[in-house]
Amino acid sequence: MIRVESSDVYEALAARWCAAHRAVRARIVAGHEAGELADDADVKALASLATTTLYGLAIKARDGTLRARLRGTVEQLMRMWPRHGAA
């Protein structure tokens, strides 16, 4: 349950998360429409994966994870990305 004294903070953070998710999804949709992604790419799932990864990376960075390890996570995610024409 949200505590009354922190509900404004919670609402502000939720609004930021939604805005970030919409921006990421819009870019993925544009890439899909431009043929950058596999035809069967699930845009909604990719947007969720990307934003969830971004927030996870932010938490890990805050907790002191080394930049190289964070970069490795991003590089692995991008290797898994469904590119057009990839087999």
DRENTORKOL-3810 file (N, C-alpha, C; in nm, 4 decimals):
REM DRENTORKOL-3810
@n.u->0.0838; n.v->-0.1178; n.w->0.0000; ca.u->0.0000; ca.v->0.0000; ca.w->0.0000; c.u->0.0885; c.v->0.1244; c.w->0.0000
@n.u->0.0443; n.v->0.2264; n.w->-0.0719; ca.u->0.1192; ca.v->0.3509; ca.w->-0.0807; c.u->0.0918; c.v->0.4357; c.w->0.0426
@n.u->0.1992; n.v->0.4812; n.w->0.1050; ca.u->0.1832; ca.v->0.5683; ca.w->0.2208; c.u->0.1434; c.v->0.7068; c.w->0.1739
@n.u->0.0563; n.v->0.7725; n.w->0.2460; ca.u->0.0018; ca.v->0.9017; ca.w->0.2073; c.u->0.1120; c.v->1.0042; c.w->0.1826
@n.u->0.2104; n.v->1.0088; n.w->0.2717; ca.u->0.3131; ca.v->1.1121; ca.w->0.2570; c.u->0.4058; c.v->1.0894; c.w->0.1385
@n.u->0.4053; n.v->0.9698; n.w->0.0790; ca.u->0.4923; ca.v->0.9449; ca.w->-0.0354; c.u->0.4151; c.v->0.9215; c.w->-0.1647
@n.u->0.2843; n.v->0.9365; n.w->-0.1625; ca.u->0.2065; ca.v->0.9086; ca.w->-0.2829; c.u->0.2417; c.v->1.0027; c.w->-0.3969
@n.u->0.2770; n.v->1.1286; n.w->-0.3669; ca.u->0.3140; ca.v->1.2214; ca.w->-0.4737; c.u->0.4439; c.v->1.1790; c.w->-0.5409
@n.u->0.5364; n.v->1.1274; n.w->-0.4640; ca.u->0.6624; ca.v->1.0776; ca.w->-0.5199; c.u->0.6354; c.v->0.9545; c.w->-0.6053
@n.u->0.5550; n.v->0.8648; n.w->-0.5537; ca.u->0.5196; ca.v->0.7440; ca.w->-0.6278; c.u->0.4539; c.v->0.7803; c.w->-0.7611
@n.u->0.3588; n.v->0.8720; n.w->-0.7583; ca.u->0.2883; ca.v->0.9121; ca.w->-0.8797; c.u->0.3827; c.v->0.9780; c.w->-0.9798
@n.u->0.4754; n.v->1.0594; n.w->-0.9322; ca.u->0.5718; ca.v->1.1239; ca.w->-1.0214; c.u->0.6635; c.v->1.0203; c.w->-1.0863
@n.u->0.7092; n.v->0.9245; n.w->-1.0080; ca.u->0.7948; ca.v->0.8205; ca.w->-1.0634; c.u->0.7195; c.v->0.7329; c.w->-1.1627
@n.u->0.5949; n.v->0.6999; n.w->-1.1317; ca.u->0.5137; ca.v->0.6196; ca.w->-1.2230; c.u->0.4920; c.v->0.6937; c.w->-1.3546
@n.u->0.4681; n.v->0.8231; n.w->-1.3473; ca.u->0.4488; ca.v->0.9025; ca.w->-1.4686; c.u->0.5759; c.v->0.9049; c.w->-1.5530
@n.u->0.6911; n.v->0.9179; n.w->-1.4881; ca.u->0.8187; ca.v->0.9156; ca.w->-1.5609; c.u->0.8425; c.v->0.7814; c.w->-1.6266
@n.u->0.8114; n.v->0.6719; n.w->-1.5557; ca.u->0.8301; ca.v->0.5387; ca.w->-1.6115; c.u->0.7410; c.v->0.5220; c.w->-1.7342
@n.u->0.6170; n.v->0.5656; n.w->-1.7254; ca.u->0.5244; ca.v->0.5537; ca.w->-1.8386; c.u->0.5726; c.v->0.6346; c.w->-1.9586
@n.u->0.6212; n.v->0.7551; n.w->-1.9336; ca.u->0.6712; ca.v->0.8393; ca.w->-2.0428; c.u->0.7936; c.v->0.7764; c.w->-2.1085
@n.u->0.8837; n.v->0.7231; n.w->-2.0276; ca.u->1.0031; ca.v->0.6572; ca.w->-2.0820; c.u->0.9636; c.v->0.5349; c.w->-2.1635
@n.u->0.8702; n.v->0.4569; n.w->-2.1122; ca.u->0.8249; ca.v->0.3382; ca.w->-2.1832; c.u->0.7623; c.v->0.3756; c.w->-2.3178
@n.u->0.6802; n.v->0.4800; n.w->-2.3186; ca.u->0.6172; ca.v->0.5240; ca.w->-2.4443; c.u->0.7228; c.v->0.5684; c.w->-2.5453
@n.u->0.8257; n.v->0.6395; n.w->-2.4995; ca.u->0.9313; ca.v->0.6862; ca.w->-2.5897; c.u->1.0097; c.v->0.5685; c.w->-2.6476
@n.u->1.0436; n.v->0.4730; n.w->-2.5634; ca.u->1.1170; ca.v->0.3550; ca.w->-2.6108; c.u->1.0303; c.v->0.2766; c.w->-2.7089
@n.u->0.9043; n.v->0.2576; n.w->-2.6744; ca.u->0.8142; ca.v->0.1826; ca.w->-2.7634; c.u->0.7993; c.v->0.2540; c.w->-2.8980
@n.u->0.7864; n.v->0.3866; n.w->-2.8974; ca.u->0.7740; ca.v->0.4621; ca.w->-3.0224; c.u->0.8953; c.v->0.4414; c.w->-3.1109
@n.u->1.0137; n.v->0.4387; n.w->-3.0500; ca.u->1.1356; ca.v->0.4178; ca.w->-3.1291; c.u->1.1410; c.v->0.2755; c.w->-3.1842
@n.u->1.0981; n.v->0.1796; n.w->-3.1072; ca.u->1.0967; ca.v->0.0409; ca.w->-3.1545; c.u->0.9945; c.v->0.0248; c.w->-3.2666
@n.u->0.8783; n.v->0.0867; n.w->-3.2521; ca.u->0.7775; ca.v->0.0831; ca.w->-3.3592; c.u->0.8358; c.v->0.1432; c.w->-3.4869
@n.u->0.9028; n.v->0.2572; n.w->-3.4751; ca.u->0.9626; ca.v->0.3214; ca.w->-3.5924; c.u->1.0657; c.v->0.2301; c.w->-3.6576
@n.u->1.1478; n.v->0.1653; n.w->-3.5766; ca.u->1.2467; ca.v->0.0718; ca.w->-3.6307; c.u->1.1821; c.v->-0.0466; c.w->-3.6994
@n.u->1.0751; n.v->-0.0958; n.w->-3.6412; ca.u->1.0025; ca.v->-0.2083; ca.w->-3.7007; c.u->0.9429; c.v->-0.1670; c.w->-3.8347
@n.u->0.8809; n.v->-0.0505; n.w->-3.8380; ca.u->0.8208; ca.v->-0.0005; ca.w->-3.9619; c.u->0.9261; c.v->0.0276; c.w->-4.0692
@n.u->1.0470; n.v->0.0621; n.w->-4.0280; ca.u->1.1558; ca.v->0.0893; ca.w->-4.1222; c.u->1.2263; c.v->-0.0388; c.w->-4.1682
@n.u->1.1835; n.v->-0.1529; n.w->-4.1154; ca.u->1.2433; ca.v->-0.2790; ca.w->-4.1568; c.u->1.3706; c.v->-0.3153; c.w->-4.0822
@n.u->1.3979; n.v->-0.2474; n.w->-3.9701; ca.u->1.5186; ca.v->-0.2753; ca.w->-3.8935; c.u->1.5048; c.v->-0.4003; c.w->-3.8066
@n.u->1.3810; n.v->-0.4413; n.w->-3.7797; ca.u->1.3561; ca.v->-0.5567; ca.w->-3.6938; c.u->1.2922; c.v->-0.6689; c.w->-3.7744
@n.u->1.3033; n.v->-0.7882; n.w->-3.7220; ca.u->1.2390; ca.v->-0.9031; ca.w->-3.7848; c.u->1.0893; c.v->-0.8763; c.w->-3.7979
@n.u->1.0303; n.v->-0.9278; n.w->-3.9054; ca.u->0.8882; ca.v->-0.9057; ca.w->-3.9307; c.u->0.8007; c.v->-0.9513; c.w->-3.8146
@n.u->0.8398; n.v->-1.0595; n.w->-3.7487; ca.u->0.7581; ca.v->-1.1140; ca.w->-3.6401; c.u->0.7979; c.v->-1.0619; c.w->-3.5017
@n.u->0.8778; n.v->-0.9557; n.w->-3.4972; ca.u->0.9196; ca.v->-0.8982; ca.w->-3.3690; c.u->0.7984; c.v->-0.8478; c.w->-3.2921
@n.u->0.7935; n.v->-0.8780; n.w->-3.1640; ca.u->0.6848; ca.v->-0.8343; ca.w->-3.0760; c.u->0.7235; c.v->-0.6993; c.w->-3.0157
@n.u->0.6751; n.v->-0.5931; n.w->-3.0757; ca.u->0.7128; ca.v->-0.4566; ca.w->-3.0364; c.u->0.6789; c.v->-0.4291; c.w->-2.8903
@n.u->0.5621; n.v->-0.4725; n.w->-2.8471; ca.u->0.5205; ca.v->-0.4489; ca.w->-2.7091; c.u->0.6155; c.v->-0.5188; c.w->-2.6114
@n.u->0.6498; n.v->-0.6436; n.w->-2.6400; ca.u->0.7402; ca.v->-0.7179; ca.w->-2.5522; c.u->0.8813; c.v->-0.6590; c.w->-2.5558
@n.u->0.9268; n.v->-0.6152; n.w->-2.6726; ca.u->1.0593; ca.v->-0.5550; ca.w->-2.6828; c.u->1.0674; c.v->-0.4250; c.w->-2.6033
@n.u->0.9622; n.v->-0.3450; n.w->-2.6080; ca.u->0.9602; ca.v->-0.2204; ca.w->-2.5300; c.u->0.9663; c.v->-0.2504; c.w->-2.3812
@n.u->0.8924; n.v->-0.3508; n.w->-2.3383; ca.u->0.8952; ca.v->-0.3896; ca.w->-2.1978; c.u->1.0330; c.v->-0.4419; c.w->-2.1583
@n.u->1.0921; n.v->-0.5247; n.w->-2.2429; ca.u->1.2256; ca.v->-0.5776; ca.w->-2.2169; c.u->1.3281; c.v->-0.4649; c.w->-2.2059
@n.u->1.3218; n.v->-0.3714; n.w->-2.2986; ca.u->1.4184; ca.v->-0.2614; ca.w->-2.2993; c.u->1.4045; c.v->-0.1729; c.w->-2.1756
@n.u->1.2828; n.v->-0.1330; n.w->-2.1421; ca.u->1.2667; ca.v->-0.0448; ca.w->-2.0267; c.u->1.2961; c.v->-0.1175; c.w->-1.8962
@n.u->1.2598; n.v->-0.2424; n.w->-1.8869; ca.u->1.2917; ca.v->-0.3199; ca.w->-1.7664; c.u->1.4426; c.v->-0.3326; c.w->-1.7503
@n.u->1.5126; n.v->-0.3567; n.w->-1.8614; ca.u->1.6583; ca.v->-0.3663; ca.w->-1.8567; c.u->1.7199; c.v->-0.2328; c.w->-1.8162
@n.u->1.6686; n.v->-0.1228; n.w->-1.8712; ca.u->1.7214; ca.v->0.0094; ca.w->-1.8368; c.u->1.7081; c.v->0.0381; c.w->-1.6880
@n.u->1.5918; n.v->0.0081; n.w->-1.6329; ca.u->1.5730; ca.v->0.0324; ca.w->-1.4903; c.u->1.6575; c.v->-0.0612; c.w->-1.4054
@n.u->1.6721; n.v->-0.1831; n.w->-1.4492; ca.u->1.7600; ca.v->-0.2764; ca.w->-1.3779; c.u->1.9043; c.v->-0.2285; c.w->-1.3802
@n.u->1.9479; n.v->-0.1788; n.w->-1.4961; ca.u->2.0837; ca.v->-0.1259; ca.w->-1.5070; c.u->2.1037; c.v->-0.0053; c.w->-1.4157
@n.u->2.0017; n.v->0.0792; n.w->-1.4049; ca.u->2.0120; ca.v->0.1969; ca.w->-1.3177; c.u->2.0305; c.v->0.1542; c.w->-1.1726
@n.u->1.9568; n.v->0.0534; n.w->-1.1311; ca.u->1.9693; ca.v->0.0046; ca.w->-0.9936; c.u->2.1071; c.v->-0.0567; c.w->-0.9710
@n.u->2.1524; n.v->-0.1368; n.w->-1.0675; ca.u->2.2837; ca.v->-0.1990; ca.w->-1.0527; c.u->2.3945; c.v->-0.0930; c.w->-1.0509
@n.u->2.3811; n.v->0.0100; n.w->-1.1339; ca.u->2.4808; ca.v->0.1171; ca.w->-1.1351; c.u->2.4822; c.v->0.1901; c.w->-1.0016
@n.u->2.3633; n.v->0.2176; n.w->-0.9493; ca.u->2.3529; ca.v->0.2831; ca.w->-0.8184; c.u->2.4211; c.v->0.2000; c.w->-0.7105
@n.u->2.4114; n.v->0.0687; n.w->-0.7224; ca.u->2.4688; ca.v->-0.0208; ca.w->-0.6224; c.u->2.6180; c.v->-0.0475; c.w->-0.6441
@n.u->2.6755; n.v->0.0146; n.w->-0.7480; ca.u->2.8197; ca.v->0.0064; ca.w->-0.7664; c.u->2.8701; c.v->-0.0945; c.w->-0.8671
@n.u->2.7825; n.v->-0.1522; n.w->-0.9473; ca.u->2.8280; ca.v->-0.2472; ca.w->-1.0500; c.u->2.9209; c.v->-0.1758; c.w->-1.1464
@n.u->3.0274; n.v->-0.2423; n.w->-1.1831; ca.u->3.1252; ca.v->-0.1831; ca.w->-1.2734; c.u->3.0657; c.v->-0.1559; c.w->-1.4114
@n.u->3.1129; n.v->-0.0476; n.w->-1.4723; ca.u->3.0666; ca.v->-0.0075; ca.w->-1.6060; c.u->3.0826; c.v->-0.1201; c.w->-1.7073
@n.u->3.1918; n.v->-0.1917; n.w->-1.7019; ca.u->3.2155; ca.v->-0.3006; ca.w->-1.7976; c.u->3.1077; c.v->-0.4095; c.w->-1.7868
@n.u->3.0667; n.v->-0.4375; n.w->-1.6672; ca.u->2.9617; ca.v->-0.5387; ca.w->-1.6475; c.u->2.8273; c.v->-0.4871; c.w->-1.6993
@n.u->2.7974; n.v->-0.3600; n.w->-1.6747; ca.u->2.6736; ca.v->-0.3005; ca.w->-1.7265; c.u->2.6747; c.v->-0.3016; c.w->-1.8797
@n.u->2.7872; n.v->-0.2652; n.w->-1.9364; ca.u->2.8012; ca.v->-0.2650; ca.w->-2.0828; c.u->2.7830; c.v->-0.4058; c.w->-2.1379
@n.u->2.8369; n.v->-0.5040; n.w->-2.0688; ca.u->2.8206; ca.v->-0.6424; ca.w->-2.1117; c.u->2.6744; c.v->-0.6846; c.w->-2.1151
@n.u->2.5974; n.v->-0.6378; n.w->-2.0192; ca.u->2.4541; ca.v->-0.6672; ca.w->-2.0169; c.u->2.3862; c.v->-0.6076; c.w->-2.1395
@n.u->2.4174; n.v->-0.4830; n.w->-2.1701; ca.u->2.3583; ca.v->-0.4169; ca.w->-2.2866; c.u->2.4007; c.v->-0.4880; c.w->-2.4150
@n.u->2.5271; n.v->-0.5230; n.w->-2.4254; ca.u->2.5752; ca.v->-0.5918; ca.w->-2.5458; c.u->2.5051; c.v->-0.7258; c.w->-2.5644
@n.u->2.4839; n.v->-0.7990; n.w->-2.4563; ca.u->2.4131; ca.v->-0.9264; ca.w->-2.4667; c.u->2.2683; c.v->-0.9043; c.w->-2.5097
@n.u->2.2033; n.v->-0.8049; n.w->-2.4524; ca.u->2.0662; ca.v->-0.7745; ca.w->-2.4911; c.u->2.0585; c.v->-0.7448; c.w->-2.6407
@n.u->2.1516; n.v->-0.6660; n.w->-2.6911; ca.u->2.1485; ca.v->-0.6300; ca.w->-2.8327; c.u->2.1795; c.v->-0.7499; c.w->-2.9228
@n.u->2.2587; n.v->-0.8456; n.w->-2.8766; ca.u->2.2820; ca.v->-0.9681; ca.w->-2.9543; c.u->2.1544; c.v->-1.0507; c.w->-2.9654
@n.u->2.0666; n.v->-1.0362; n.w->-2.8685; ca.u->1.9408; ca.v->-1.1108; ca.w->-2.8677; c.u->1.8309; c.v->-1.0383; c.w->-2.9467
@n.u->1.8540; n.v->-0.9133; n.w->-2.9843; ca.u->1.7536; ca.v->-0.8313; ca.w->-3.0513; c.u->1.7160; c.v->-0.8948; c.w->-3.1850
@n.u->1.5870; n.v->-0.9009; n.w->-3.2191; ca.u->1.5418; ca.v->-0.9670; ca.w->-3.3421; c.u->1.5611; c.v->-0.8802; c.w->-3.4661
@n.u->1.6782; n.v->-0.8880; n.w->-3.5272; ca.u->1.7093; ca.v->-0.8060; ca.w->-3.6443; c.u->1.6460; c.v->-0.8624; c.w->-3.7702
@n.u->1.6146; n.v->-0.7737; n.w->-3.8614; ca.u->1.5593; ca.v->-0.8145; ca.w->-3.9909; c.u->1.6636; c.v->-0.8933; c.w->-4.0688
@n.u->1.6256; n.v->-1.0062; n.w->-4.1199; ca.u->1.7151; ca.v->-1.0871; ca.w->-4.2005; c.u->1.8104; c.v->-1.1741; c.w->-4.1209
@n.u->1.8077; n.v->-1.1660; n.w->-3.9893; ca.u->1.8960; ca.v->-1.2507; ca.w->-3.9075; c.u->1.8372; c.v->-1.3905; c.w->-3.8989
@n.u->1.9249; n.v->-1.4879; n.w->-3.9011; ca.u->1.8773; ca.v->-1.6265; ca.w->-3.8930; c.u->1.9046; c.v->-1.6843; c.w->-3.7563
END
